[in-house]
């Protein structure tokens, strides 16, 4: 069984035992979180599509770690204008483990 769930504005495929990296969530490491914005469920070929969400289904997960992604460099330049700008950014992420669906 798997479900398409919306977590922090993004959609993820959630299966029991799967680990996901999502945008930073509130909570400490080891806390349990649940998501009720389930958009689709599939139980061995039986597909249930929500309009917009499937009612009565929750995805339970556990926060494993808070970490940062690799650095992304943004370089801007305008030719013949002596304009150059370099910026860096590291996105804050949370690693979660999906425990159950339903």
Secondary structure, DSSP 8 states (H G I E B T S, - for coil): -EEEEEETTEEEEEETT-EEEEE--SS-TT-EEEE--EEEEEETTEEEE-SSS-TT--EEEEEEEEEE---EEEEEEETTTTEEEEEEE--EEEEEEEEEE-
